[in-house]
Amino acid sequence: MAWQGQLLESDAQIAALLTALRRIAVLGMRGAEHAHRPAYYVPETLQRMGLQIVPVPVHDLKATQMLGQPVYHRLADIPGELDLVDVFRRPMELAPHLPDILAKRPAAVWLQTGIRHDAFAERLVREGIAVVQDRCLMVEYRRHHKAAG
């Protein structure tokens, strides 16, 4: 099967992923001073919905906490397993994060709305990591939980 067939795109595939979510690293997360930006309010909303958020900022390298959680600057430094890495990085900024993602080996990587990079996604899929591209995790999680409730 072509690697594209391994991308999670159908509602059923997305729902299955969302059902298993508990712990999410947010790569490119912003601090509260950027509360108007999706890279802050999406993880904040997901945390309020009961998910554990692990902040991984790339802009504020001096931050030690976000949303009351300890900050990590590399995915590989995060202790324990990750269900998902939610990515807030432009497509042209993704490649440098690939070794770190592969070192951590999360179950899945979610590229937020407006983020699509087929070569990046292909590499992850070929390494056995599920990928969602160009969708908002917050929107999909809310939709799934309304449908499930």
Backbone bond lengths (Angstrom), bond angles and torsions (degrees), N, CA, C in turn:
res aa  C-N    CA-C-N  psi(-1)  N-CA   C-N-CA  omega(-1)  CA-C   N-CA-C  phi
1 M - - - 1.455 - - 1.529 109.13 -
2 A 1.291 116.96 139.50 1.462 121.47 178.50 1.528 109.50 -63.30
3 W 1.319 116.13 150.51 1.460 119.87 -177.64 1.524 111.95 -59.33
4 Q 1.345 117.09 -31.72 1.473 119.91 -179.49 1.525 111.47 -59.48
5 G 1.329 116.44 -29.84 1.457 120.52 178.18 1.517 113.15 -68.27
6 Q 1.320 117.06 -12.13 1.457 121.53 178.66 1.533 113.03 -93.71
7 L 1.334 116.67 -6.49 1.461 119.82 175.09 1.529 108.68 -70.36
8 L 1.319 116.65 143.76 1.460 120.33 177.75 1.526 108.02 -87.13
9 E 1.323 115.80 112.40 1.462 119.84 -176.69 1.521 113.22 -130.44
10 S 1.311 118.59 -30.52 1.470 120.32 -176.73 1.529 110.34 -78.07
11 D 1.328 115.36 158.18 1.461 120.10 177.45 1.526 111.14 -58.63
12 A 1.324 117.40 -38.51 1.468 120.95 -179.79 1.529 110.91 -65.63
13 Q 1.321 117.66 -42.04 1.467 120.87 178.95 1.529 110.92 -65.47
14 I 1.324 116.00 -43.25 1.467 120.97 179.76 1.528 109.49 -64.42
15 A 1.328 117.22 -44.40 1.468 121.30 179.91 1.525 111.34 -60.50
16 A 1.331 116.97 -41.40 1.468 120.46 179.13 1.528 110.56 -62.49
17 L 1.320 117.12 -42.09 1.462 120.81 177.90 1.524 110.32 -64.25
18 L 1.316 117.42 -46.99 1.461 121.45 -176.50 1.525 111.92 -64.84
19 T 1.312 117.42 -33.30 1.466 121.47 179.02 1.526 111.02 -62.55
20 A 1.317 116.95 -33.31 1.463 121.78 -176.26 1.532 113.21 -87.96
21 L 1.326 118.67 -5.15 1.461 121.00 -174.59 1.519 112.67 -71.24
22 R 1.317 114.61 133.06 1.465 121.65 172.74 1.535 109.84 -137.11
23 R 1.338 116.14 -43.90 1.468 121.17 -172.45 1.531 109.71 -128.29
24 I 1.347 114.66 121.52 1.461 121.42 -174.11 1.525 110.13 -125.98
25 A 1.322 116.73 126.87 1.465 120.97 169.48 1.526 106.62 -89.63
26 V 1.322 116.10 135.74 1.465 121.13 -179.47 1.526 108.54 -110.53
27 L 1.320 115.31 100.61 1.462 123.03 -178.95 1.527 109.27 -81.19
28 G 1.332 115.31 118.85 1.465 119.97 -177.24 1.516 112.03 94.77
29 M 1.336 116.99 15.49 1.466 120.53 -179.81 1.521 110.61 -62.37
30 R 1.316 115.12 146.21 1.460 123.22 177.45 1.525 109.28 -108.40
31 G 1.329 115.71 157.51 1.460 121.80 179.13 1.519 112.05 -82.88
32 A 1.333 115.94 175.29 1.464 122.78 -175.91 1.528 112.90 -59.59
33 E 1.326 117.77 -24.72 1.470 119.70 178.01 1.527 111.36 -66.35
34 H 1.329 116.55 -11.63 1.464 122.54 176.52 1.528 110.18 -114.11
35 A 1.338 116.06 38.92 1.467 121.52 -174.18 1.529 113.26 -58.90
36 H 1.322 117.57 -21.33 1.466 122.34 -179.91 1.531 112.59 -82.15
37 R 1.316 117.71 -7.45 1.471 121.61 -176.21 1.526 110.42 -97.64
38 P 1.335 116.68 142.95 1.466 119.66 179.13 1.525 113.29 -55.72
39 A 1.329 118.69 -32.00 1.460 121.40 -178.50 1.532 112.16 -67.86
40 Y 1.342 117.10 -7.06 1.466 121.17 170.88 1.522 110.69 -109.89
41 Y 1.340 117.39 -53.12 1.461 117.38 -170.83 1.523 114.02 -73.96
42 V 1.322 119.09 -23.57 1.468 119.66 175.23 1.526 110.64 -66.17
43 P 1.353 119.80 -54.17 1.464 117.77 178.28 1.531 112.94 -64.64
44 E 1.328 117.87 -33.44 1.462 120.20 177.40 1.539 109.92 -60.95
45 T 1.314 116.76 -45.57 1.470 121.02 179.15 1.525 111.09 -64.37
46 L 1.319 117.26 -43.07 1.461 120.92 179.29 1.531 110.86 -63.02
47 Q 1.328 116.86 -37.42 1.461 120.31 177.12 1.530 109.99 -64.11
48 R 1.339 117.21 -43.03 1.470 120.66 177.90 1.525 111.57 -63.06
49 M 1.328 116.38 -25.70 1.466 121.07 179.22 1.529 112.01 -85.14
50 G 1.337 116.90 2.47 1.449 120.19 172.70 1.516 116.96 106.21
51 L 1.326 117.74 1.57 1.458 119.91 179.62 1.533 110.65 -87.79
52 Q 1.325 116.43 148.11 1.456 121.05 175.80 1.524 108.16 -85.13
53 I 1.326 116.10 124.05 1.459 122.48 -178.39 1.526 109.13 -106.13
54 V 1.326 115.74 131.90 1.461 122.30 175.42 1.532 106.68 -115.32
55 P 1.341 117.40 105.82 1.468 120.04 -177.80 1.527 112.84 -71.15
56 V 1.348 114.70 134.43 1.460 122.10 175.21 1.532 107.05 -132.33
57 P 1.347 116.32 78.45 1.463 118.95 -179.17 1.521 111.12 -73.90
58 V 1.314 115.40 151.60 1.463 120.64 175.80 1.530 111.00 -118.27
59 H 1.326 116.86 -10.98 1.462 120.78 -177.96 1.523 111.68 -99.88
60 D 1.318 117.33 -41.71 1.460 122.19 -177.89 1.521 108.74 -102.58
61 L 1.318 115.76 86.36 1.461 120.51 -175.29 1.531 113.16 -77.35
62 K 1.336 117.41 -6.43 1.460 120.46 177.47 1.526 112.12 -94.91
63 A 1.318 117.69 -9.70 1.461 120.80 -178.69 1.521 110.42 -63.61
64 T 1.324 115.59 140.31 1.463 120.86 176.51 1.523 111.65 -115.36
65 Q 1.347 116.40 -19.45 1.462 121.17 177.68 1.519 110.03 -145.74
66 M 1.323 115.63 145.61 1.464 123.36 170.81 1.518 106.51 -143.58
67 L 1.298 116.53 137.63 1.470 122.38 -177.59 1.527 111.10 53.05
68 G 1.348 116.02 32.69 1.454 120.79 178.88 1.518 114.42 73.39
69 Q 1.323 117.30 10.17 1.466 122.24 -178.06 1.530 109.66 -113.65
70 P 1.340 117.23 148.49 1.464 118.60 175.81 1.526 110.98 -64.94
71 V 1.313 115.06 145.57 1.456 123.09 -179.18 1.530 109.43 -95.28
72 Y 1.321 115.03 143.04 1.464 121.94 172.21 1.519 106.82 -123.31
73 H 1.309 116.42 145.77 1.462 119.43 -178.88 1.520 112.41 -104.62
74 R 1.330 115.72 -4.43 1.461 121.66 173.15 1.524 107.77 -139.03
75 L 1.296 116.12 136.81 1.469 120.50 178.27 1.523 110.76 -59.31
76 A 1.326 116.76 -39.43 1.463 121.02 -176.82 1.529 112.22 -62.77
77 D 1.331 118.31 -19.93 1.465 121.99 179.84 1.528 112.96 -84.78
78 I 1.306 118.09 -9.83 1.462 121.83 -178.39 1.529 108.87 -74.67
79 P 1.339 117.09 123.31 1.460 118.36 177.88 1.532 111.06 -72.26
80 G 1.312 116.36 147.68 1.455 120.98 175.92 1.517 113.81 82.62
81 E 1.315 113.81 179.95 1.466 121.80 -176.94 1.526 110.87 -84.14
82 L 1.336 115.03 154.43 1.463 122.19 173.69 1.519 108.65 -121.91
83 D 1.311 115.94 133.70 1.462 120.06 174.51 1.520 110.87 -77.00
84 L 1.339 115.52 -31.26 1.458 119.72 -171.73 1.517 110.40 -158.39
85 V 1.331 115.58 146.80 1.466 122.23 166.46 1.518 105.65 -113.00
86 D 1.327 115.60 115.97 1.461 123.04 178.26 1.525 106.43 -93.44
87 V 1.336 116.84 121.13 1.464 121.43 -169.55 1.525 112.24 -107.27
88 F 1.328 114.46 124.48 1.465 123.56 172.82 1.527 107.89 -116.44
89 R 1.315 116.77 70.57 1.464 122.89 177.69 1.522 107.39 -138.52
90 R 1.319 116.72 145.53 1.464 120.58 176.69 1.526 109.48 -65.15
91 P 1.336 117.07 151.54 1.468 119.16 -179.34 1.522 113.50 -51.23
92 M 1.339 117.86 -40.66 1.458 119.64 -178.29 1.522 113.07 -73.19
93 E 1.327 118.16 -6.95 1.465 122.54 179.35 1.533 112.46 -103.57
94 L 1.320 117.91 4.34 1.459 121.26 -174.76 1.527 113.86 -78.13
95 A 1.321 117.79 -42.14 1.470 121.74 -172.26 1.530 113.82 -51.25
96 P 1.333 120.00 -43.36 1.467 118.49 -179.64 1.533 114.02 -63.00
97 H 1.324 117.70 -19.28 1.470 121.08 -179.83 1.527 112.84 -87.64
98 L 1.317 117.28 -11.58 1.464 120.81 -176.19 1.530 113.23 -57.36
99 P 1.340 120.41 -49.28 1.467 118.82 179.64 1.529 113.20 -59.13
100 D 1.329 116.94 -38.11 1.460 121.45 179.72 1.531 110.83 -66.61
101 I 1.326 116.81 -42.93 1.469 120.86 177.82 1.523 110.02 -63.39
102 L 1.321 116.90 -45.08 1.462 119.94 -179.77 1.525 111.50 -65.84
103 A 1.330 118.39 -33.10 1.462 121.34 177.66 1.528 110.82 -67.20
104 K 1.332 117.26 -36.07 1.469 121.20 -178.64 1.528 112.19 -82.04
105 R 1.323 116.77 -31.85 1.464 123.68 178.65 1.536 113.40 55.04
106 P 1.327 117.54 59.50 1.467 118.80 175.42 1.528 109.35 -67.74
107 A 1.309 116.84 162.38 1.463 120.51 177.77 1.532 110.53 -64.16
108 A 1.342 115.83 -35.26 1.465 119.33 -176.11 1.521 110.54 -151.71
109 V 1.335 114.86 159.38 1.466 123.08 174.60 1.524 106.75 -126.52
110 W 1.320 115.39 132.34 1.465 122.33 -178.46 1.519 108.44 -116.28
111 L 1.318 117.54 116.76 1.460 122.46 176.03 1.521 107.62 -93.35
112 Q 1.318 115.86 118.93 1.467 121.89 -173.86 1.536 112.58 -62.46
113 T 1.308 114.92 172.34 1.456 122.51 179.87 1.530 110.71 -49.70
114 G 1.320 115.82 131.28 1.456 121.79 178.95 1.521 113.74 87.56
115 I 1.323 117.32 -3.25 1.462 120.67 -178.17 1.525 108.97 -110.54
116 R 1.313 115.22 113.56 1.465 122.57 177.45 1.521 107.10 -141.60
117 H 1.320 115.31 130.26 1.460 120.84 178.77 1.524 106.66 -151.68
118 D 1.318 116.08 96.76 1.462 120.76 -172.34 1.518 113.66 -62.58
119 A 1.318 118.90 -38.57 1.470 120.21 -179.73 1.527 110.76 -66.18
120 F 1.305 116.68 -40.35 1.466 122.49 177.15 1.525 109.77 -63.74
121 A 1.336 116.22 -48.25 1.464 121.31 179.24 1.526 110.92 -61.53
122 E 1.308 116.76 -41.48 1.468 120.41 -179.98 1.521 110.92 -59.91
123 R 1.304 117.15 -44.98 1.469 120.32 -179.14 1.530 110.66 -61.26
124 L 1.325 116.99 -43.49 1.460 120.46 179.23 1.521 111.32 -63.69
125 V 1.325 116.74 -46.84 1.466 121.54 -179.70 1.526 110.27 -60.49
126 R 1.311 116.78 -43.38 1.474 120.35 179.64 1.532 111.94 -64.89
127 E 1.330 116.62 -21.10 1.467 121.77 176.60 1.529 112.04 -92.31
128 G 1.342 116.35 4.72 1.461 120.55 176.93 1.514 115.30 87.03
129 I 1.320 116.81 15.66 1.467 121.55 179.25 1.522 108.48 -103.52
130 A 1.321 116.97 123.58 1.467 121.66 179.07 1.531 109.54 -66.51
131 V 1.333 116.69 148.38 1.473 121.42 -177.41 1.522 110.35 -136.26
132 V 1.336 114.46 136.37 1.460 123.06 169.04 1.518 105.68 -118.60
133 Q 1.326 117.28 134.52 1.462 121.21 179.46 1.526 110.80 -119.86
134 D 1.336 115.25 145.79 1.462 123.30 168.83 1.530 113.58 56.14
135 R 1.333 116.43 47.08 1.469 121.68 174.92 1.527 108.26 -141.70
136 C 1.322 115.71 151.15 1.458 120.50 177.72 1.527 109.60 -89.88
137 L 1.314 116.07 119.68 1.459 121.21 -179.85 1.525 111.64 -60.81
138 M 1.314 117.60 -40.91 1.462 121.21 -179.80 1.527 111.07 -61.43
139 V 1.315 116.81 -46.83 1.467 121.59 -179.88 1.525 110.40 -62.24
140 E 1.323 116.76 -46.87 1.461 120.71 -178.41 1.527 111.32 -67.08
141 Y 1.314 117.70 -38.88 1.462 120.89 -179.90 1.529 110.45 -65.90
142 R 1.337 116.60 -44.11 1.476 120.29 176.52 1.531 110.85 -60.22
143 R 1.322 115.72 -46.57 1.466 120.58 -178.46 1.527 110.71 -61.54
144 H 1.320 116.41 -44.35 1.464 120.70 -179.92 1.519 111.06 -62.62
145 H 1.334 117.11 -43.17 1.465 119.75 -177.03 1.514 112.78 -72.31
146 K 1.318 117.69 -28.79 1.475 119.74 173.51 1.522 109.90 -68.76
147 A 1.343 115.45 -40.95 1.479 120.16 -179.78 1.528 110.60 -68.40
148 A 1.338 116.27 -35.43 1.474 119.95 -177.62 1.526 111.44 -79.53
149 G 1.344 117.18 -22.46 1.477 120.52 -173.71 1.441 112.93 -90.03
